[in-house]
Amino acid sequence: MEKNKAIIIGATGLVGSHLLKLLLSDDRYDLIKVLHRRSTGFVHPKLEEHLINFDKPEDWKQLVKGDHLFSAFGTTLKKAGSKKAQYKIDYTYQYEVAKAAAENNVTNYALVSSLGANSGSGSFYPRIKGELDEAVQELNFKTTLILRPSFLDGNRDEFRLGERIGIAVAKILCKIPGLKNYHPIKAEVVAKAMVEGLNTPKNQIIYDGQEIRSLI
């Protein structure tokens, strides 16, 4: 059976780090190409790392070649420093990579978005997530998979007080009828859903909250 070649952006993040480990151990893939600003620290026969400057797509767009693109990139407003900087990371960089992949005939694409993503939202974060969700669906992929998890549960390198509070509140809210999608979800579950979702494509494109579990 012919094996797939994967591309990951965001491989050092909470979901991306689980995704990288899964793909390296998955026999359906023979090459995992990581595009990032800093090294993952991994050494593996299947791993090919490229440290790039996302602001210069002319230098790296030819590298975005393979079968499956996984996008688990993102930041917070606090870490980015401004809305302009966060927009560049959460929208521009991810869109430019997805566009390059489509132009290079990558067939399948999986994106980690956010529950509540809505391009018409009056709030900044849901709006940029919604804008990206809509934009990538216009690209020429055979399969596009968009996962919109609630709060991601897992061990980050950095402590995010707001996220920990949000997880605690969400665990209470999800017990209210109609709000189960707000239940926090393990980062490794999202990573596994991305992989399985691209290997067993379905007609559905967007998976909100707990729907993500149905892909595993």
N, C-alpha and C positions, 0 to 999 in steps of 0.2 A: 504494500500500500504506500502510495506517495505521501510523504510527510509535509507538514506545513512549516512555513517560516513566519515567525511572529515579530512584530515591532511594538515596543512599549515606550510611552512617555509617561513620566510620573512614577518610575520604578522604585524610588526611594520613599514614597509616601505610604500612608497607612494601608490603603488598598493595593497600591502598586507593588509594595514589598511582598505581600502575600501572592500577588499575581505572578511575580517573577519566580518565586519558589515553585509554584504550581506548574508553570510552563517548563521550567528546567527539568522537572521530574516527569513530564508528560511525554509518552512515547509517540504521540501524534505530531510532535514538533521536533525538528532537527536543528533549528537555528532560532535563537532568541536575540533580537537586535534591540539594544537599549539606546535611546537618544536622551541625553540629559546634560545638565549643567555641572554635575559632580558625579564621581564614581559611586557605584553601588557597593563596592568593596567585595563583590563576589568574583570568584574565579571558577569557571566551568567550561568544559569543552564545547558546549552548545551556545555559550554566551559571547556576544560581540558588542562591545561598548563603544559609543561614539560621544565624546564630550563636545557639545555644540553651543553656539550662541544663537538662541532662538530669534534674536533680532535680525539675523542675517540669513534668511531662507535660501538665498542664492548659493550659500556655502554648504547647505545640508539637504536640500530637497531631493537630490539624487539618491540619498541614502534611504529614503522612505519607500523601500521596495520589499515586497514579500507577499504573504497571503492574508494575514490577519493583523489589523492595527488595534491596539488596546490603548485607550486614553484615560489615564487616572491622574491627570494633572490638576493642580489647584492650590489655592492659598487662602489666607484670611486677610481681611482689611488691615488688621493690626500688623501682621507680618509684612504685607506688601507696602504699607506706609501711606498709601493714598488710593482713592477710587480709580484713578487713572492707571496706576501700577497694577492694581488687582484686575482691572478690565483686560489689560495686556496679557496677564498670565492666564486668567480664567476663560477668556474668549479668544483674543487674537492669536496667541501661540497655538492653542489647541486647534483652532480653525485652519491656520496655515499648514499645520502638519497633516490634518485630515484632507485638505485640498491637494497637497502634494501627493499623498497616498492615492487618492482617486485618480489623479493625473498619471500616476505610475502603475495603474491597473491593479492596485491592491483591491481584493474582492470584498472582504468582510471587515466591519468596523464596529467596535464596542466602546461606548462612552459612559463614564460615571458622571451623572448629572446630580440633581438634588430634588428631593420631594418639594413640591410647590413651585417648581420652575415655571415661569410664565413671562413671556416677552412683553406682556401688557401690564405687568405688576408695577405698582408705585414704589416698591422697595428695590434697592439697587441689586442685591445679590440674586433674588429670584428672577429679576429681569434679565441679567446677563446670562444666567443659566438657560433661561427660556430662549433667548436669542440664539445661543449656540446650538441648542437642540433643534431649532427650526433650520438653521443654516446648514448643518451637516446632513440633514435629510434631503437637501437639494443636490448633494454631491452624488456622483455616479458609482455608488457601491451596490453590489449584489445583495448584501445583507447589512442593514444598519440596526444596531441594538443600543438602546438608550436606557440605562438603569437610573432610577431616581430614588435612592435610599433616603430614609430618615436619618437621624443622628447615627454616625458610624461609631461602633463600639470596638475598642481595641487599644493596644498599648502604643502610644505615640512616643517619638523621641522628645517631643516638646509637650509641656503641660498646658492645656487650654481650659481655663476655669469656666468660661462660658459654655464650652461644649459639655463639660462634666455636669454643670447645672442643667443644661438642656436635656441630657440623657436622663437625669433623675426625674425631671418634669415630664418628659415623654413617656416614661414607664408608667406614670400615673394616668396621663391623658389617654393612652392606648387602651385602657380598661373601659373607657366610655364608648358605648355603641356608636359605630360609624367612624371611630378614630383609630382603628387598629393599625392603619398604615404608618402611624407615628411611632410605633414601637421601634426602639433602636435595633440596629441590625449589625451583626458581627462583620468586620471588614473582610475576613476570610471567606464568608458566605458570599459577599458581593463579588470578590475575585473569582471564586469558583463558578458563580453564575455567568460571569463574563465569558469564561472559557467554554463552558458547556453550551451557552447560548449561541456562540459562533460555530460550534461543531455540530449542533443539531438545530439549524435555523428554523424559525417559526414565522408565521405571518405577522405576528404582533411586533411592533417596533419599540414602544415605550412600556416599561414595567415600573409601576409606582410602589414604593414601600414594600409591603410583605409579598406582593406579586413576584418579586425578585426570586423568592425561594422556589417558585414553580419551575425555574430553569434548571434546577439541580436534580 
